[in-house]
Amino acid sequence: MPGKIREQYILLVPPAFWLIVFFIIPLFIVVGYSLSLTGTDGVISLRFTLEHYLVSFRGMYLTIFLKSLLYAVITTLLTLAIAFPMAYYMAFTTPRMKMLLMFLIILPFWTNFLIRMYSIMTLLGESGLINSALMATGIINEPLALMHNSLGMYIGFIYWNLPFMVLPIFSSLDRMDLSLLEASLDLGASRRQTFWRITFPYSVAGLVAGIVFTFIPTLGNFVIPEFLGGSDNLMIGNVITAQYLQVRNWPFGSALSTLLMLVVMVFISLYIRFFDPTKSKSMVSF
């Protein structure tokens, strides 16, 4: 018995080493920088200060942070509205169609993310495929503004997040016992009642996971706003990137990064605290 326990601890050494070196230590470095000062010569002085955190809650920085939260919430809701019908159809279609749709959803992951962003720009640009097709058919006379605005950002976010929302919901629905649906209909329940009392409770585990997988990456994303949002649609990720690469104010960028991590940790803690995937099936009732 003691030998088995030692073997278990030995197996934990590689992941623990990786976690400590590439996560814990960098995290402490970022927090340490966020509490430091930058001198007039640009040299970082390791002196304790909360100045950067106080600045983060003032003026445009607070506005951008709140706007980022709003973008993440709206993106999550729009992605969910599109993803749920797709996952529902995939779960109840034929096995052949199910595999085809799964292949089409996973296919974009085989291409570099930046290449996919340039492809979206090719579609949405003033001389892109969408505007060219609409103008050629006479539906519009001038190109539509599909980029460098909030619309372009939402299109990019939905395109990026859709697989992360579809796959967890599909995984939950695909494991559902179809005999429950038949029993519900045989007992006199309508299709709407069957959906809300049988199908939807089974999808809750995947639905909540998809919301987490969509909301958190969207909140800190900086590539899509840079390519599709324009200068008037900055998010907190763009501000952090600018502080590190352009302004060279690493302490302030570290403070913003720390606050963003805290927000993410709050959402993850709420997910762990109030949602138990093992209880999702117990919600099924007639």
Secondary structure, DSSP 4 states (H G I P E B T S, - for coil): -HHHHHHHHHHHHHHHHHHIIIIIHHHHHHHHHHTSEE-TTS-EE-----HHHHHHTSHHHHHHHHHHHHHHHHHHHHHHHHHHHHHHHHHHS-HHHHHHHHHHHHGGGGS-HHHHHHHHHHHHSTTSHHHHHHHHTTS-SS----SSSHHHHHHHHHHHHHHHHHHHHHHHHHTS-HHHHHHHHHTT--HHHHIIIIIHHHHHHHHHHHHHHHHHHHHH--HHIIIII-TTS--HHHHHHHHHHTS--HHHHHHHHHHHHHHHHHHHHHHHHH--GGGSGGG---
